[in-house]
Amino acid sequence: MHLISIRTLREEAAKYPDIKKQIEDWYKTVKKSEWQSLNDVQKVYRDAEAVGNFTVFNIKGNDYRLIVGINYKTKKVHYKYLLTHAEYNKDKWKNDPYF
């Protein structure tokens, strides 16, 4: 899989030093993956879930949420948001036109 906007994700993650390793590990996993569906994602990240057109990953338990769009056909993962649990629960990210 190819992650679009890794630079932006790293910039956002820099705000939260406690998750730097988890984000880098997630990125390494994405790069070597050949996901065909959400079921494939859930074999690696069992808590990953589809919400609208996005896939949501729990980071550091559920302290943070990493939200991406995955196009399984083109093998591209589009970074959208990295939110704290509290920010995620406000649902503002659901106003994204891609949602």
C-alpha distances in whole Angstrom, upper triangle without the diagonal:
4,7,10,13,12,16,17,16,17,21,21,20,23,25,25,25,25,22,20,19,18,15,15,14,12,10,10,9,6,5,7,6,6,7,10,12,13,15,12,11,15,15,14,15,18,19,16,18,17,20,21,17,16,14,16,16,19,19,22,24,24,25,22,20,16,16,13,12,9,9,8,10,8,5,6,7,10,12,16,18,19,22,25,26,29,27,25,28,30,27,27,24,24,26,23,23,20,21
4,6,10,9,13,14,13,15,18,19,18,21,24,24,24,25,21,19,19,18,15,14,15,12,9,10,11,7,6,9,9,10,11,13,15,16,18,16,14,18,19,17,17,21,21,18,19,19,21,21,18,16,15,17,17,20,20,23,25,25,25,22,20,16,15,12,12,10,10,10,12,9,6,5,6,8,10,14,17,18,21,24,26,29,26,25,28,29,27,26,23,24,25,22,22,19,20
4,6,6,10,11,10,12,14,15,15,18,20,20,21,22,18,17,17,16,12,12,13,11,8,10,11,7,7,11,11,12,13,15,16,16,19,17,14,18,19,17,16,20,20,17,18,18,19,19,16,14,13,15,14,17,17,20,22,22,22,19,17,13,12,9,10,9,11,12,14,11,9,6,5,6,7,11,13,14,18,21,23,25,23,21,25,26,24,23,20,21,22,19,20,17,18
4,6,9,9,9,12,14,14,15,18,20,20,22,23,20,18,19,18,14,14,16,14,11,13,14,11,11,14,14,15,15,17,18,18,21,19,17,20,22,20,19,23,22,19,19,19,19,19,16,14,14,16,16,19,19,22,24,23,23,20,17,14,13,10,10,10,11,13,15,12,10,7,6,5,6,9,12,14,18,21,23,25,22,21,25,25,23,22,18,20,20,17,18,15,17
4,5,5,6,9,10,11,12,14,16,18,19,21,18,16,18,17,13,13,16,14,11,14,16,13,13,17,17,18,19,21,21,21,24,22,19,22,24,22,21,24,23,20,21,20,20,20,18,15,16,16,16,19,18,21,23,23,22,18,16,13,12,10,11,13,14,17,18,16,14,11,9,7,6,8,11,12,16,19,22,23,21,20,24,24,22,21,17,19,20,17,18,16,18
4,5,5,6,9,10,10,12,15,16,16,18,15,13,14,14,10,10,13,11,8,11,13,11,11,15,16,18,18,21,21,21,23,21,19,21,23,20,19,22,22,19,21,21,21,22,20,17,16,16,16,18,16,19,22,21,21,17,16,12,13,11,13,14,16,18,20,17,15,12,10,9,7,10,12,12,16,18,21,23,21,20,24,25,23,22,19,21,22,19,21,19,20
4,5,5,6,9,10,11,13,15,16,18,16,13,15,16,12,12,15,14,11,14,16,15,14,18,19,21,22,25,25,24,27,25,22,25,26,23,22,26,25,22,24,24,24,25,22,19,19,19,18,20,18,20,23,23,22,18,18,14,15,14,16,17,19,21,23,20,18,15,13,12,10,12,13,13,16,19,22,24,21,21,25,25,24,23,20,23,23,20,22,21,22
4,5,5,6,9,10,12,14,15,17,15,13,16,16,12,13,16,15,13,16,18,16,16,20,21,23,22,25,25,24,27,25,22,24,26,24,22,25,24,21,22,22,22,22,20,17,18,17,17,18,17,19,22,21,20,16,15,12,13,12,15,17,19,21,23,21,19,16,13,11,8,9,9,10,13,16,19,21,18,18,22,22,21,19,16,19,20,17,19,18,19
4,5,5,6,9,10,11,13,15,12,10,13,12,8,10,13,11,10,13,15,13,14,18,18,21,20,23,22,21,24,22,19,21,23,20,19,22,20,18,19,19,19,21,19,16,15,14,14,15,13,16,18,18,17,13,12,9,10,10,13,15,18,20,22,20,18,15,12,10,7,8,8,7,11,14,17,19,16,16,20,20,19,18,15,18,20,17,19,18,19
4,5,5,6,9,10,11,13,10,8,11,11,8,8,12,12,10,13,15,14,15,18,19,22,22,25,25,24,26,25,21,23,25,21,20,23,22,20,22,23,23,24,22,19,18,17,16,16,14,16,19,19,17,14,14,12,14,14,17,18,21,23,25,23,20,17,15,13,10,12,11,10,13,15,18,20,18,18,22,23,22,21,19,22,23,21,23,22,22
4,5,5,7,10,11,14,12,10,14,14,11,12,16,15,14,17,19,18,18,22,23,26,25,28,28,26,29,28,24,26,28,25,23,26,24,22,24,24,24,25,24,21,20,19,18,18,16,18,21,20,18,15,15,13,15,16,18,20,23,25,28,25,23,20,17,15,12,13,11,10,13,15,18,20,17,18,22,22,22,20,18,22,22,20,23,22,23
4,5,6,8,10,12,11,10,13,13,10,12,16,14,14,17,19,18,19,22,23,25,25,27,26,25,27,26,23,24,26,23,21,24,22,20,21,22,21,22,21,18,18,16,15,16,13,15,18,17,15,12,12,11,12,14,17,19,22,24,27,25,23,20,16,14,11,11,8,7,9,11,15,16,14,15,18,18,18,17,15,18,19,18,21,20,20
4,5,5,7,9,7,6,10,10,7,10,13,12,12,15,17,16,18,21,21,24,24,27,26,24,26,25,21,23,24,21,19,22,20,19,21,22,21,23,22,19,18,16,14,14,11,12,16,15,13,10,11,10,13,14,18,20,23,25,27,26,23,20,17,15,12,12,10,7,9,11,14,16,14,15,19,19,20,19,17,20,22,20,23,22,22
4,5,6,9,8,7,11,12,10,11,15,15,14,17,19,19,20,23,24,27,27,30,29,28,30,28,25,26,28,24,22,25,23,22,24,25,25,27,26,23,22,19,18,17,14,15,18,18,15,13,15,14,16,18,21,23,26,28,31,28,26,23,20,19,15,16,13,11,12,13,17,18,17,18,21,22,23,22,20,23,25,23,26,25,25
4,6,9,9,9,13,14,12,14,17,17,17,20,22,22,23,26,27,30,29,32,31,28,31,30,26,27,29,26,23,26,24,23,24,25,25,26,26,23,22,19,18,17,14,14,18,17,14,12,14,14,16,18,22,24,27,29,32,30,28,25,22,20,16,16,13,10,11,11,15,15,14,16,19,19,20,19,18,22,23,22,25,25,25
4,5,6,7,11,11,10,13,15,15,16,19,20,20,22,25,25,28,28,31,29,27,29,28,24,25,27,23,21,23,21,21,23,24,24,26,26,22,21,18,16,14,11,11,14,14,11,10,12,13,16,18,22,24,27,29,32,30,28,25,22,20,17,16,13,10,10,9,13,14,14,15,18,19,20,20,19,22,24,23,26,26,25
4,5,5,8,10,10,12,14,15,16,18,20,21,22,24,25,29,28,32,31,28,30,29,25,26,27,24,22,24,22,22,25,26,26,29,28,25,23,20,18,16,12,12,15,16,13,12,15,15,18,20,24,26,29,30,33,32,29,26,23,22,19,19,16,13,14,13,16,18,17,19,21,23,24,24,22,26,27,26,30,29,28
4,6,8,9,10,12,13,14,16,18,19,20,22,24,25,28,27,31,30,27,28,27,24,24,25,22,19,22,20,20,23,25,25,28,28,24,22,19,16,14,10,8,12,13,10,10,14,14,18,20,24,25,29,30,33,32,29,27,23,23,19,20,17,13,13,12,14,16,17,18,20,22,23,24,22,26,28,27,30,29,28
4,6,5,6,9,10,10,12,14,15,16,18,20,21,24,24,27,26,23,25,24,20,20,22,18,16,19,17,17,20,22,22,25,25,21,19,16,13,11,7,7,10,12,10,9,11,11,15,17,20,22,25,26,29,28,25,23,20,19,16,17,14,11,12,11,13,16,16,16,19,21,22,22,20,23,26,24,28,26,25
4,6,5,6,9,10,11,12,14,15,17,19,20,24,23,27,26,24,26,24,21,22,23,19,18,21,19,19,22,24,24,27,26,22,20,18,15,14,10,10,14,15,13,12,13,12,16,17,21,22,25,26,29,27,24,22,19,19,16,17,15,12,14,14,16,19,19,19,22,24,24,24,22,25,27,25,28,27,26
4,5,5,6,8,10,11,12,14,15,17,18,22,22,26,25,24,25,23,19,20,21,17,16,19,18,18,22,24,25,28,27,23,20,18,15,14,10,10,13,15,14,13,15,14,17,18,22,22,25,25,28,27,24,22,19,20,17,19,17,14,16,16,18,21,21,21,24,26,26,27,24,27,29,27,30,28,28
4,6,5,6,9,10,11,12,14,16,16,20,19,23,22,20,21,20,16,17,17,14,12,15,15,14,18,20,21,24,23,20,17,15,11,10,7,7,10,12,12,11,12,11,14,15,19,19,22,23,26,25,22,20,17,18,15,17,15,12,14,14,16,19,19,18,21,23,23,24,22,24,27,25,28,26,25
4,5,5,6,9,10,10,12,15,15,19,18,22,21,19,21,19,16,17,18,15,13,16,16,14,17,19,20,22,21,18,15,13,11,11,8,9,13,13,13,11,11,9,12,13,16,17,20,21,24,22,19,17,14,14,12,14,12,10,12,14,16,19,18,17,20,22,22,22,20,22,24,22,25,23,23
4,5,5,6,9,10,11,13,14,18,18,22,22,21,22,20,17,18,19,15,15,18,18,17,20,22,23,25,24,20,18,16,14,14,11,13,16,17,17,14,15,12,15,15,18,18,21,21,24,22,19,17,15,16,13,16,15,13,16,17,19,23,22,21,24,26,26,26,23,25,27,25,28,25,25
4,5,5,6,9,10,11,12,16,17,20,20,19,20,17,15,16,16,12,12,16,16,15,19,21,23,25,24,20,17,16,13,13,11,12,14,16,17,15,15,13,16,16,18,18,21,20,23,22,19,18,15,17,15,18,17,15,18,18,20,23,23,22,25,27,26,27,24,26,29,26,29,26,26
4,6,5,6,9,10,11,14,14,17,17,16,17,15,11,13,14,10,9,13,13,12,15,17,19,21,20,16,13,12,9,11,9,11,13,15,15,13,12,10,12,12,15,14,17,17,20,19,16,15,12,14,12,15,14,13,15,17,18,21,21,19,22,24,23,24,21,23,25,23,25,23,22
4,5,5,6,9,10,13,14,17,18,17,18,16,13,15,16,13,13,16,16,15,17,19,20,22,20,17,14,14,12,14,12,14,17,18,18,15,14,11,13,12,14,14,16,16,19,17,14,12,10,12,11,14,14,13,17,18,20,23,22,21,24,26,25,25,21,23,25,23,25,22,22
4,5,5,7,9,12,14,17,18,18,19,16,14,16,16,12,13,17,18,16,20,21,23,25,23,20,17,17,15,16,15,16,19,20,21,18,18,15,16,15,17,16,18,17,20,18,15,14,13,15,14,18,18,17,20,22,23,27,26,24,27,29,28,28,25,27,29,26,28,25,26
4,5,5,6,10,11,14,15,15,15,12,10,13,12,9,10,14,15,14,17,18,21,23,21,18,15,15,13,15,14,16,17,19,20,18,17,14,16,14,16,14,16,15,18,17,13,13,12,15,14,18,18,17,20,22,23,26,25,23,26,29,27,28,25,26,28,26,27,24,24
4,6,5,8,9,12,13,13,14,11,9,12,13,10,11,14,15,13,15,16,19,20,18,15,13,14,12,15,14,17,19,19,20,18,16,13,13,11,13,11,13,12,15,14,10,10,8,11,12,15,16,16,19,21,22,25,24,22,25,27,25,26,22,23,26,23,24,21,21
4,6,8,10,14,15,16,17,14,13,16,16,13,14,18,19,17,19,20,22,23,21,18,16,17,16,18,17,20,22,23,24,21,19,16,16,14,15,13,14,13,15,13,10,10,10,12,13,17,18,18,22,24,25,29,27,25,29,30,28,29,25,26,28,25,26,23,24
4,7,9,13,15,16,16,13,12,15,14,12,14,17,19,17,20,21,24,25,23,20,18,19,17,19,19,21,23,24,25,23,21,18,19,17,17,15,15,14,16,15,11,12,12,16,16,20,21,21,24,26,27,31,30,28,31,33,31,31,28,29,31,28,29,26,26
4,6,9,11,12,13,9,9,12,11,10,12,15,17,15,17,18,21,22,20,18,15,17,15,18,18,21,22,23,24,22,20,17,17,15,15,12,13,11,13,13,9,11,11,14,16,19,21,21,24,26,26,30,28,26,29,31,29,30,26,27,29,26,27,23,24
4,6,9,11,12,8,9,13,12,11,14,16,18,16,17,18,21,22,19,18,16,18,17,20,21,24,24,25,27,25,22,19,19,16,15,12,11,8,10,10,7,10,11,15,17,20,22,23,26,28,28,32,30,27,30,32,30,31,27,27,29,26,27,23,23
4,6,8,8,5,6,10,10,10,12,14,16,13,14,14,17,18,16,15,12,15,15,18,19,22,23,23,25,23,20,17,16,14,13,9,9,6,9,10,7,10,10,14,16,18,20,21,24,26,26,29,28,25,27,29,27,28,24,24,27,24,24,20,21
4,7,8,6,8,11,11,13,14,15,17,14,15,14,17,18,15,15,13,16,17,20,22,25,25,25,27,25,22,19,18,15,13,10,9,5,7,10,8,11,12,15,18,20,22,23,26,28,28,31,29,26,28,30,28,29,25,24,27,24,24,20,20
4,5,5,7,9,10,12,12,13,14,12,11,11,14,15,13,12,11,14,15,18,20,23,23,22,25,23,20,18,16,14,12,9,9,6,9,12,10,12,12,15,17,19,20,22,24,26,25,28,27,24,25,28,25,26,23,22,24,22,22,18,18
4,5,5,6,9,10,10,10,11,8,8,7,11,13,11,10,8,11,11,15,17,20,20,19,22,20,17,15,14,12,11,9,10,9,12,14,13,13,12,15,16,17,18,19,21,23,22,25,24,20,22,24,22,23,20,19,22,21,21,18,16
4,5,5,6,9,10,9,11,9,9,10,14,16,15,14,11,13,13,16,19,21,20,20,23,22,19,18,17,16,15,13,14,11,14,17,15,16,15,18,19,21,22,22,23,25,24,27,26,23,24,27,25,27,24,23,26,24,25,21,20
4,5,5,7,9,9,12,10,11,12,16,18,16,15,12,14,14,16,18,21,20,21,24,22,19,17,17,15,15,12,13,10,13,15,13,14,14,17,18,20,21,22,24,25,25,28,27,24,26,29,26,28,25,24,27,25,26,22,21
4,5,6,6,7,9,7,9,10,14,16,15,13,9,11,10,13,15,17,17,17,20,18,15,14,13,12,12,10,12,10,14,15,12,13,12,15,15,17,18,18,20,22,21,24,24,21,23,25,23,25,22,21,24,23,24,20,19
4,5,5,4,7,6,8,10,14,16,16,14,10,11,10,12,14,16,15,16,19,18,15,14,15,14,15,13,15,14,17,19,16,17,15,18,18,19,19,19,20,21,20,24,24,20,22,25,23,25,22,22,25,24,25,22,20
4,6,6,9,9,12,14,18,20,19,17,14,14,13,14,16,18,17,18,21,20,18,17,18,17,18,16,17,15,18,20,17,18,17,20,20,22,22,22,23,24,23,27,27,24,25,28,27,29,26,26,29,27,29,25,24
4,6,9,9,12,15,18,21,20,17,13,13,11,12,13,15,15,16,19,18,16,15,16,16,17,15,17,15,19,20,16,17,15,18,18,20,20,19,21,22,21,25,25,22,24,27,26,28,25,25,28,27,28,25,24
4,6,5,9,12,15,18,18,15,11,10,8,9,10,12,12,13,15,14,13,12,13,14,15,14,17,16,20,20,17,17,15,17,16,18,18,16,18,18,18,21,21,19,21,24,22,24,21,22,25,24,26,23,21
4,6,8,12,15,18,18,16,12,11,9,10,12,14,12,13,16,16,14,14,15,16,17,16,19,18,21,23,20,20,18,20,19,20,20,19,19,20,18,22,22,19,20,24,22,25,22,22,26,25,27,24,22
4,6,10,12,16,16,14,10,8,7,7,10,12,10,9,13,13,11,12,13,14,16,16,19,18,22,23,21,20,17,19,18,18,17,16,16,16,14,18,19,15,17,20,19,21,19,19,23,22,24,22,19
4,7,10,13,13,10,7,6,5,7,10,13,12,11,14,12,10,10,10,11,12,12,15,15,19,20,17,17,14,15,15,15,15,14,15,16,15,18,18,14,16,19,17,20,17,17,20,19,21,18,16
4,6,10,10,8,6,5,7,9,13,16,14,13,16,14,11,11,10,11,11,12,15,15,18,20,18,17,14,15,15,15,15,15,15,17,15,18,17,14,15,18,15,18,15,15,18,17,19,16,14
4,6,7,6,5,6,9,12,15,19,17,15,18,16,12,12,10,10,9,10,13,13,16,18,17,16,13,14,14,14,14,16,16,18,17,19,18,14,15,17,15,17,14,13,16,15,16,13,11
4,6,5,6,7,10,13,16,19,18,15,18,15,12,12,9,10,10,12,14,16,19,20,19,18,15,15,14,13,13,15,15,16,15,17,15,12,13,14,11,13,11,9,12,12,13,11,8
4,5,8,10,14,16,19,23,22,19,21,18,15,14,11,11,10,12,13,15,18,19,19,17,15,14,15,13,14,16,17,19,18,19,17,14,15,16,12,13,11,8,11,10,11,9,5
4,7,10,13,17,19,23,22,20,22,19,15,14,10,9,7,8,10,12,14,15,15,14,12,11,13,11,13,16,17,20,19,21,19,15,17,18,14,15,12,10,12,10,10,7,5
4,6,10,13,16,19,19,17,18,15,12,10,6,6,5,7,10,12,15,15,15,13,10,9,10,9,10,12,14,17,16,18,16,13,15,16,13,14,10,9,12,10,11,8,7
4,7,10,13,16,16,14,16,14,10,8,6,5,6,7,10,12,15,16,14,12,10,10,10,10,11,12,13,16,15,18,16,13,15,17,14,16,12,12,15,13,15,12,10
4,7,10,13,13,11,13,10,6,6,5,7,9,10,14,15,19,19,17,15,12,12,11,10,9,10,10,12,12,15,13,10,12,15,13,14,11,12,15,14,16,14,12
4,6,10,10,9,11,8,6,5,6,8,11,12,16,16,20,20,17,16,12,13,11,12,11,10,11,12,11,15,14,11,14,17,15,17,14,15,19,17,20,17,16
4,7,6,5,7,6,5,6,9,12,15,16,19,20,24,24,21,20,16,16,14,14,12,10,10,10,9,13,13,11,13,16,15,18,15,17,20,19,22,20,18
4,5,6,6,5,6,7,10,13,16,17,21,22,25,25,22,20,17,17,14,15,12,9,10,9,10,13,14,12,15,17,17,19,17,19,22,21,24,22,20
4,6,6,6,9,10,14,17,20,21,25,25,29,29,25,24,20,21,18,18,15,12,12,10,10,14,15,14,16,19,20,21,20,22,25,24,27,26,24
4,6,8,9,12,15,17,21,22,25,25,29,29,26,25,22,22,19,19,17,14,13,11,10,14,15,14,15,19,19,21,20,22,25,25,28,26,24
4,5,7,10,13,16,19,20,24,25,29,29,26,24,21,21,18,17,15,12,10,9,7,10,12,10,11,15,15,18,17,18,22,22,25,23,21
4,7,10,13,17,20,22,26,27,30,30,28,25,22,21,18,17,14,11,9,6,5,8,10,10,11,14,15,17,16,19,22,22,25,24,22
4,7,10,13,17,19,23,24,27,27,24,22,18,18,14,13,10,7,6,4,5,9,9,8,11,13,14,15,14,16,19,19,22,21,19
4,6,10,13,15,19,21,24,24,21,19,15,14,12,11,8,6,5,6,6,10,9,7,10,12,12,13,11,13,16,16,19,17,15
4,7,10,12,16,18,21,20,18,15,12,11,8,8,6,5,7,9,10,13,11,9,13,15,14,14,11,13,16,15,18,16,14
4,7,10,13,15,19,18,16,14,10,9,7,6,5,6,8,11,12,14,12,9,13,14,12,13,9,11,13,11,14,12,11
4,6,10,12,15,14,13,10,6,5,5,5,7,9,11,15,16,18,16,13,16,17,15,15,11,12,14,12,13,11,10
4,7,10,12,12,11,8,6,5,7,7,10,12,15,18,19,21,18,16,19,19,16,16,13,13,14,11,12,9,9
4,6,9,9,8,6,4,6,9,10,13,15,18,21,21,24,22,19,21,23,20,20,16,16,18,15,15,11,12
4,6,6,6,5,6,8,12,13,16,19,21,24,25,27,25,22,25,26,23,23,19,18,20,17,16,12,14
4,6,5,7,8,11,14,16,19,21,23,26,27,29,27,24,27,28,25,26,22,21,23,20,20,16,17
4,6,8,11,13,17,19,22,24,27,30,30,33,30,27,30,31,28,28,24,24,25,22,21,17,18
4,6,9,11,15,17,21,23,26,29,30,32,30,27,30,31,28,28,24,24,25,21,20,17,19
4,7,10,13,16,19,21,24,27,28,30,28,26,29,30,27,27,23,23,25,22,21,18,19
4,6,10,13,16,18,21,24,25,28,25,23,26,27,24,24,20,21,22,18,18,15,17
4,6,9,12,14,17,20,22,24,22,19,23,24,21,21,17,18,19,16,17,13,15
4,6,10,12,15,19,20,22,20,18,21,22,19,18,14,16,17,13,14,11,13
4,6,8,12,15,17,19,17,15,19,19,17,16,13,14,16,13,14,12,13
4,7,10,14,15,17,14,12,16,16,14,13,9,11,12,9,11,10,10
4,6,10,12,13,10,9,13,13,12,11,8,11,12,10,13,12,12
4,7,10,12,9,9,13,13,13,12,10,13,15,14,17,16,15
4,6,8,6,6,9,10,10,11,9,12,14,14,18,17,16
4,5,5,6,9,10,12,12,12,15,17,17,21,20,19
4,6,5,6,9,10,12,12,14,17,18,21,21,18
4,5,5,7,9,11,12,14,16,18,21,22,19
4,5,5,7,8,9,11,13,14,18,18,16
4,5,6,8,7,9,12,13,16,16,14
4,5,8,9,10,13,15,18,18,15
4,6,8,9,11,13,17,18,15
4,5,5,8,10,13,14,11
4,5,6,8,11,13,11
4,5,6,9,10,8
4,5,8,9,6
4,6,8,7
4,5,5
4,5
4
